[in-house]
Amino acid sequence: MGHCGNSGYSPQPHIHLHLQVAAQPGDSSLPYVFGSHIQQGRFIAYGIPEEGAQIEPFLPETGLQQALSLTLDRKLQYHWYRDGELQWELRIEVRMNPSGETYLDSGRGHLYFNQSDSEFYCYRLEGRDPALALLFSALPRIPLGGDAGMSWQDTLPLQVLRQGWRWHLASLLRAVLPTVGDSHYSARWQQTNLIEGRVRHAGGEMRVMAHLGSLAWFNEITIGRHRLVGYGAEGVES
């Protein structure tokens, strides 16, 4: 397209993208974002590329889509350890509410999730199950593809990490500052089946490791002092 040249008030050949409500010249413009793409090695679910950025299309992988798929009535079982000591057994079942939203039901809470063509993501936590909160913290968003080293980011809502006086203070401040207390998540594919990441919040930082497996969705998930080990994870809980 660049060889076509340029016209009008422009210094060089370029692609102009413009969306409007109808085909008539002068009709109102519509805001837009780019869908799933990779910008300088980082997966972007949606957004406007930065000026001068190099972007490339994101290509989902069928194998990863299938591995992360959670079908209705599927049951997951984990042992939850803290500082190496067993806390309790976590039993989760995939369910759907009358509105068509899918969620993980632990009996103590609900973790709502969705899977598009390009990503798996969690978006709402109901109840006060700390184990589901750990799952949300460790795996808020997972691109369904990408080479080793590709990274991504997300923001966790305040309710996911309810810790001490900082959480209570942030809860009060959010009445006037809605983003106060949010935690920042960053991760990357270390290997095709291994996620490495970090969660940064007001109380500090927690390291995340998640091993994708065939027997328990994720065979093992570690976040800070906590570890969830799926039944049948090779070499651990067979």
Stockholm file with secondary structure:
# STOCKHOLM 1.0

chainA/1-238         MGHCGNSGYSPQPHIHLHLQVAAQPGDSSLPYVFGSHIQQGRFIAYGIPEEGAQIEPFLPETGLQQALSLTLDRKLQYHWYRDGELQWELRIEVRMNPSGETYLDSGRGHLYFNQSDSEFYCYRLEGRDPALALLFSALPRIPLGGDAGMSWQDTLPLQVLRQGWRWHLASLLRAVLPTVGDSHYSARWQQTNLIEGRVRHAGGEMRVMAHLGSLAWFNEITIGRHRLVGYGAEGVES
#=GR chainA/1-238 SS CGGGCCCSSCSSCCCCCCCBSSSSTTCCBCCCCBCSEEETTEEESSBCCCTTCCEEECCCCHHHHHHHCCCTTCEEEEEEEETTEEEEEEEEEEEECTTSCEEEECSSEEEEEEECSSEEEEEEEEECCHHHHHHHHHCSEEESCCCTTCEEEEEECGGGCCCHHHHHHHHHHTTTCTTTTCEEEEEEEEETTEEEEEEEETTEEEEEEEEECSSSSEEEEEETTEEEEETTCTTTCC
#=GC SS_cons         CGGGCCCSSCSSCCCCCCCBSSSSTTCCBCCCCBCSEEETTEEESSBCCCTTCCEEECCCCHHHHHHHCCCTTCEEEEEEEETTEEEEEEEEEEEECTTSCEEEECSSEEEEEEECSSEEEEEEEEECCHHHHHHHHHCSEEESCCCTTCEEEEEECGGGCCCHHHHHHHHHHTTTCTTTTCEEEEEEEEETTEEEEEEEETTEEEEEEEEECSSSSEEEEEETTEEEEETTCTTTCC
//
